[in-house]
Amino acid sequence: MANSFKLTIYTDHFAPYNFLNDEGVLTGVNFDIVNTLCIDANIECTFKVQPFARAMKSVSLDPHSAIFSVAKHENRVSVFNWLGPLVSGKTYFYKLAGNNQVQSASLSELKSYTLGIVRGDVYGTLVEKAGFERGKNLLVVAQEQEYIELFIKKRLDLIIGSEQVVNNQLKAYGLSLSNVEQLYELPVPPSLKDNYLAFNKQVPLEVTKRFEIAYNKLVQQRGLAYFMAPYEK
Protein backbone atom coordinates (compact mmCIF):
# COMPACT_ATOMS: atom_id res chain seq x y z
CA MET A 1 0.00 0.00 0.00
CA ALA A 2 2.80 2.45 0.96
CA ASN A 3 4.45 2.22 -2.46
CA SER A 4 1.34 3.67 -4.13
CA PHE A 5 0.53 6.17 -1.38
CA LYS A 6 0.57 9.86 -2.35
CA LEU A 7 1.17 12.41 0.40
CA THR A 8 0.45 16.13 0.20
CA ILE A 9 2.79 18.12 2.46
CA TYR A 10 1.85 21.66 3.44
CA THR A 11 4.13 24.40 4.72
CA ASP A 12 4.32 28.18 4.85
CA HIS A 13 6.92 30.85 4.04
CA PHE A 14 9.40 30.58 6.91
CA ALA A 15 12.90 31.26 5.56
CA PRO A 16 15.45 29.74 5.79
CA TYR A 17 13.50 26.63 6.81
CA ASN A 18 10.94 26.65 3.99
CA PHE A 19 10.34 29.38 1.41
CA LEU A 20 9.83 30.12 -2.27
CA ASN A 21 13.04 31.31 -3.94
CA ASP A 22 13.25 33.99 -6.64
CA GLU A 23 12.15 31.44 -9.24
CA GLY A 24 9.10 30.50 -7.18
CA VAL A 25 10.55 27.10 -6.24
CA LEU A 26 10.13 25.75 -2.72
CA THR A 27 13.47 25.43 -0.95
CA GLY A 28 14.92 25.73 2.55
CA VAL A 29 16.62 23.69 5.26
CA ASN A 30 13.59 21.77 6.46
CA PHE A 31 12.23 21.37 2.94
CA ASP A 32 15.50 19.69 1.96
CA ILE A 33 15.21 17.39 4.96
CA VAL A 34 11.57 16.46 4.37
CA ASN A 35 12.09 16.03 0.63
CA THR A 36 15.00 13.68 1.37
CA LEU A 37 12.74 11.71 3.72
CA CYS A 38 10.10 11.37 0.98
CA ILE A 39 12.70 9.95 -1.39
CA ASP A 40 14.24 7.59 1.16
CA ALA A 41 10.81 6.43 2.33
CA ASN A 42 9.81 5.88 -1.32
CA ILE A 43 6.66 7.97 -0.90
CA GLU A 44 5.40 10.30 -3.64
CA CYS A 45 5.10 13.74 -2.04
CA THR A 46 3.50 16.91 -3.39
CA PHE A 47 4.41 20.14 -1.60
CA LYS A 48 2.05 23.10 -1.22
CA VAL A 49 2.94 26.52 0.25
CA GLN A 50 0.16 28.43 2.02
CA PRO A 51 -0.09 31.06 4.78
CA PHE A 52 0.38 29.25 8.08
CA ALA A 53 -3.21 29.40 9.34
CA ARG A 54 -4.53 28.12 6.00
CA ALA A 55 -1.88 25.38 5.86
CA MET A 56 -2.95 24.18 9.32
CA LYS A 57 -6.57 24.07 8.19
CA SER A 58 -5.64 22.26 4.98
CA VAL A 59 -3.75 19.50 6.76
CA SER A 60 -6.62 19.02 9.20
CA LEU A 61 -9.06 18.47 6.29
CA ASP A 62 -6.80 16.36 4.05
CA PRO A 63 -6.49 12.75 5.34
CA HIS A 64 -3.46 12.08 3.10
CA SER A 65 -1.37 15.02 4.25
CA ALA A 66 1.28 16.38 6.58
CA ILE A 67 2.75 19.77 7.52
CA PHE A 68 6.30 20.71 8.44
CA SER A 69 8.21 23.35 10.37
CA VAL A 70 5.43 23.29 12.95
CA ALA A 71 5.92 23.46 16.72
CA LYS A 72 4.60 20.75 19.00
CA HIS A 73 2.18 22.99 20.87
CA GLU A 74 0.17 21.28 23.63
CA ASN A 75 -3.05 22.00 21.71
CA ARG A 76 -1.68 20.12 18.69
CA VAL A 77 0.00 17.11 20.29
CA SER A 78 -3.02 14.81 20.09
CA VAL A 79 -4.08 16.08 16.66
CA PHE A 80 -1.08 14.79 14.66
CA ASN A 81 1.48 12.02 14.51
CA TRP A 82 4.85 13.72 14.95
CA LEU A 83 8.32 13.18 13.49
CA GLY A 84 11.44 15.15 14.31
CA PRO A 85 12.80 17.43 15.42
CA LEU A 86 13.85 19.20 12.24
CA VAL A 87 16.01 22.37 12.29
CA SER A 88 15.11 25.41 14.40
CA GLY A 89 16.78 28.16 16.41
CA LYS A 90 16.34 30.29 19.54
CA THR A 91 13.80 33.10 19.24
CA TYR A 92 14.73 36.70 20.07
CA PHE A 93 13.14 40.14 20.03
CA TYR A 94 14.81 42.60 17.66
CA LYS A 95 14.67 46.35 17.09
CA LEU A 96 16.20 48.37 14.27
CA ALA A 97 19.81 49.31 15.03
CA GLY A 98 19.99 52.95 16.06
CA ASN A 99 16.30 53.12 16.98
CA ASN A 100 16.73 55.02 20.23
CA GLN A 101 12.98 55.22 20.71
CA VAL A 102 13.09 51.62 21.93
CA GLN A 103 14.77 51.62 25.33
CA SER A 104 14.33 48.51 27.44
CA ALA A 105 16.21 47.39 30.52
CA SER A 106 14.29 44.11 30.83
CA LEU A 107 12.17 41.65 28.89
CA SER A 108 9.02 42.75 30.72
CA GLU A 109 9.51 46.35 29.54
CA LEU A 110 9.22 45.36 25.88
CA LYS A 111 5.44 45.33 26.19
CA SER A 112 5.67 49.13 26.04
CA TYR A 113 6.40 48.76 22.31
CA THR A 114 4.64 47.35 19.24
CA LEU A 115 5.28 43.88 17.81
CA GLY A 116 4.16 42.06 14.67
CA ILE A 117 3.52 38.32 14.22
CA VAL A 118 1.84 36.03 11.69
CA ARG A 119 -1.71 34.83 12.37
CA GLY A 120 -1.65 31.36 13.88
CA ASP A 121 1.99 31.66 14.95
CA VAL A 122 2.57 29.47 17.99
CA TYR A 123 4.49 32.32 19.60
CA GLY A 124 1.34 34.43 19.65
CA THR A 125 0.27 32.90 22.96
CA LEU A 126 3.75 33.40 24.42
CA VAL A 127 4.03 37.09 23.54
CA GLU A 128 0.51 37.66 24.88
CA LYS A 129 1.64 36.11 28.15
CA ALA A 130 4.55 38.57 28.06
CA GLY A 131 2.06 41.45 27.99
CA PHE A 132 1.39 42.12 24.30
CA GLU A 133 -2.28 42.66 23.42
CA ARG A 134 -3.97 42.27 20.03
CA GLY A 135 -5.40 45.54 18.84
CA LYS A 136 -3.15 47.46 21.20
CA ASN A 137 0.55 46.70 20.77
CA LEU A 138 0.39 43.35 18.94
CA LEU A 139 -0.25 43.42 15.18
CA VAL A 140 -1.40 40.07 13.75
CA VAL A 141 -1.04 39.72 9.96
CA ALA A 142 -1.49 37.00 7.34
CA GLN A 143 2.10 37.00 6.02
CA GLU A 144 5.44 38.02 7.50
CA GLN A 145 6.22 40.52 4.73
CA GLU A 146 3.45 42.75 6.07
CA TYR A 147 5.03 43.32 9.47
CA ILE A 148 8.61 43.32 8.18
CA GLU A 149 7.84 46.26 5.88
CA LEU A 150 6.22 48.17 8.75
CA PHE A 151 9.23 47.39 10.94
CA ILE A 152 11.71 48.66 8.34
CA LYS A 153 9.63 51.85 7.93
CA LYS A 154 9.76 52.32 11.74
CA ARG A 155 6.00 51.98 12.02
CA LEU A 156 6.48 48.86 14.15
CA ASP A 157 9.00 48.70 16.99
CA LEU A 158 9.82 45.01 17.33
CA ILE A 159 9.96 41.70 15.48
CA ILE A 160 10.76 38.22 16.79
CA GLY A 161 12.53 35.23 15.28
CA SER A 162 15.71 33.18 15.27
CA GLU A 163 18.89 34.69 13.85
CA GLN A 164 18.46 32.61 10.69
CA VAL A 165 14.82 33.61 10.20
CA VAL A 166 15.33 37.33 10.82
CA ASN A 167 18.42 37.46 8.62
CA ASN A 168 16.46 35.93 5.74
CA GLN A 169 13.49 38.24 6.32
CA LEU A 170 15.77 41.28 6.13
CA LYS A 171 17.75 39.97 3.16
CA ALA A 172 14.74 40.48 0.89
CA TYR A 173 15.03 44.22 1.60
CA GLY A 174 18.79 44.47 1.18
CA LEU A 175 19.39 44.38 4.93
CA SER A 176 21.02 41.91 7.34
CA LEU A 177 21.46 41.23 11.05
CA SER A 178 23.87 44.19 11.17
CA ASN A 179 20.85 46.45 10.65
CA VAL A 180 19.02 45.22 13.76
CA GLU A 181 19.81 44.87 17.44
CA GLN A 182 19.08 41.64 19.27
CA LEU A 183 17.34 42.39 22.56
CA TYR A 184 16.03 39.50 24.65
CA GLU A 185 15.32 35.85 24.10
CA LEU A 186 11.63 34.93 24.11
CA PRO A 187 11.06 32.39 26.90
CA VAL A 188 9.89 29.26 25.10
CA PRO A 189 8.77 26.00 26.78
CA PRO A 190 10.94 22.99 25.80
CA SER A 191 8.04 21.49 23.84
CA LEU A 192 7.96 24.50 21.49
CA LYS A 193 11.67 24.93 20.83
CA ASP A 194 11.77 22.62 17.81
CA ASN A 195 10.13 22.31 14.40
CA TYR A 196 8.53 19.03 13.35
CA LEU A 197 6.91 17.14 10.50
CA ALA A 198 3.33 16.44 11.60
CA PHE A 199 1.09 13.89 9.87
CA ASN A 200 -2.70 13.92 9.70
CA LYS A 201 -3.71 10.99 11.92
CA GLN A 202 -5.44 9.27 9.00
CA VAL A 203 -2.12 8.77 7.19
CA PRO A 204 -1.50 5.01 7.47
CA LEU A 205 0.96 3.99 10.16
CA GLU A 206 2.82 1.97 7.53
CA VAL A 207 3.61 5.27 5.79
CA THR A 208 4.63 7.20 8.92
CA LYS A 209 6.81 4.26 9.97
CA ARG A 210 8.72 4.46 6.69
CA PHE A 211 9.32 8.15 7.33
CA GLU A 212 10.51 7.37 10.85
CA ILE A 213 13.02 4.81 9.55
CA ALA A 214 14.24 7.28 6.92
CA TYR A 215 14.58 10.04 9.54
CA ASN A 216 16.60 7.89 11.95
CA LYS A 217 18.88 6.83 9.10
CA LEU A 218 19.38 10.44 8.00
CA VAL A 219 20.23 11.64 11.52
CA GLN A 220 22.70 8.81 12.06
CA GLN A 221 24.44 9.04 8.68
CA ARG A 222 24.47 12.79 7.94
CA GLY A 223 22.93 14.73 10.81
CA LEU A 224 20.65 17.75 10.51
CA ALA A 225 23.51 20.29 10.48
CA TYR A 226 24.48 18.96 7.05
CA PHE A 227 21.33 20.57 5.62
CA MET A 228 21.89 23.92 7.34
CA ALA A 229 25.30 24.63 5.80
CA PRO A 230 24.11 25.84 2.33
CA TYR A 231 21.83 28.45 3.95
CA GLU A 232 24.43 29.95 6.29
CA LYS A 233 26.26 31.74 3.46
N, C-alpha and C positions, 0 to 999 in steps of 0.2 A: 504493500500500500504506500509506504513512504517514498518509494522511487517515483511514483506518479503524482505525489502530493505537490500542490502549488501554494506557496505562501506569499501573502502580501505583507510587506513590512513598511510601516509608517514611521516617519520622523519629521522633525521640524528644522528650521534654520537655526543652528547652534554651533557656529564656527568656534574652534577648528574641529569640533567633534563630528558634525554633519552639516553640510551646507552646499548650495549650488554655486559652482565656480563661474567664471566669466562667460563660459560657453554654455551655461545652464545645465551642467552635468553634476550630479550628486557626488560629493567627495567628502573627505574628512577622516579623522583618526578612527572614530567608532564605526563609520561606514566601512572603512577598509577592513576592520576586524569582523564585522557582521557579514560582509560580503564573502570574506574568506571562510567563515563558518558555513555559509550556504553551500559553497563549493565543496568543502571537505565533508559536509554532511550529505552531499549529493541531493540537495533539495532545490527545486526551481523557485527562485525568489524574485518578486517584483517590488521595487522600492517606490514609495510615493511620499513626496514632501508636502506637508500642510502646516498651517499655523498650529501651535501646540494644542490648544483646546480642541480644535477640529480633529487633529490626529488622534487624540485620546478618545473622542467620540467615535471616530471611524473604527478604531481597533476594538472598541466595545461592541460594535454592531456587526463586525465581520468575523465569523467563526474560524476562518482560515487566515488569521493575521497575527502580527506581532508589532511591537513598537520599541524603538531603542533610544538610548541616551535619556532614560527616564529614571527618576529617583524612586527608591523603595519606600514611599510614604506609607504611614500606618493605615491610611484609608484605602490604599491600593494593594496592600500585601495579599489579601484574600481574593482579589479580583483576577490576578494573573498568575501564571507560572513563570518564575524568574530565572534568569541565567546571567552570571557575571561574577564580579563587577567588570565593567569596561574601563575606559580611561576617563578620569575627571580631575579636578583640582580644587584647592581651597578657594573659598568665596570671600571677596573683600569689597568694602565700600571704596569708591574713588570719587575725587573731585578733580576739576581741571587744574593743572599746575598754574600757580599764580593767581588763583581765584581767592583773594583775601576776604571775600564776603563769607566764605565758609570757614569758621573758626570753631574747632571742637577739641576739647581736652579729654573727652571720654566717649565711649560708644553710645551711651545713653543720650548724650547731647546732640547726636546726629538727627534726632527726630525733630529738631528745630528747622530742618531743611527739607527740600523736596527731593523725591526719589521716583524713578520710573522702573516698571517691571512689565513683563509680558503676561497677559491674561492666562491663568491656569498654571503659572509658574509655581513650583512647589515652595519656593522661598517666599511667596506672598504671605503665607501664614506666619513665617518666622519674622519678617520685617514688621508685620502688624503687631506681633508680640513685643517687638522692640519699640513700639510707639508710633509707627506710621499709620495714618488713617486714609482710606480711600475717600476721594472727594475733598481732602484737606491738603495733605502733603505727600500722598501716594498716588501717582498717575499710573493707571493700568491700561495698557494698549494691546492691540492684536499682534503687532510684530515689533521686534527690537529696533528696527531702523527708526521708528517713530520717536522713541525716547532718546536714542543716540543723537539724532539731529537736534532735538531740543536741548540736550546736554551741551553739545558743541556750541550752540548759539547762546549759551548761558541763560536759557530759560528754564533749566532744570539743574538743580545743584549737585545731585549725586546719581551714580549708577552702581550696580553691583555685578560681580562676576569673578571668575578665576583670572589669573594673569593671561592665560592663553586665550580665553574668550574675549576679554576686554581688548587685548592687543589686536585680535582679528576684527572686532567691531570697529575699532578706530582706523584700522588699515584701509578700509573702504573709503575713508575721508582724507587719506593722505597723512594720517596721524599715527602715533605709536604710544607705547607706555611712557615714553619720555614727556608726553604732553599731558599726563595726568599724575595725580599724587595718590598713592595708596594710603588709606586711612586706617580702618580697623577691620579685622576679620569678623565676618558674620558668624555668630555661634550656631553651629549646625549639629543636630543629633547624629550620632554614628550611623544610624540607619539611612540618613539622607546624604551622606558624604560621597556616595558613589553613583555612577550611571549604570543602568542595566539594560538587557534585552528582555522584554516582557511579552509573554505569549498569551493570547486569548485562551481561556481554559478549555475551549472546545477543540483546540489543535491537538491531534492525537498524541498520546504519550510516546508512541514509537518515534514520532518526528522530533519532539523535544529532547528525547534521549539521544538521538543522533547528534543534535546540536551540542548537548552536554559533553558527549565524547569528543567531538571536534574542538570544543572550547578547552577542555582539559589538555588535549594534545597540543594545541596552539600555545597555551601558557607554559607548558613544560619544555617545548622545543624552541620557541622563539621569545616568549614573554610579551607583555603588552607594550613595553617601552619601545620595542622594535617598530611599532606602528606610529609612535609619536614623533620619531626623528625627522621625517620629511616635512613636518609642519612647524618645526622649531626654527626654521631658517628665516 
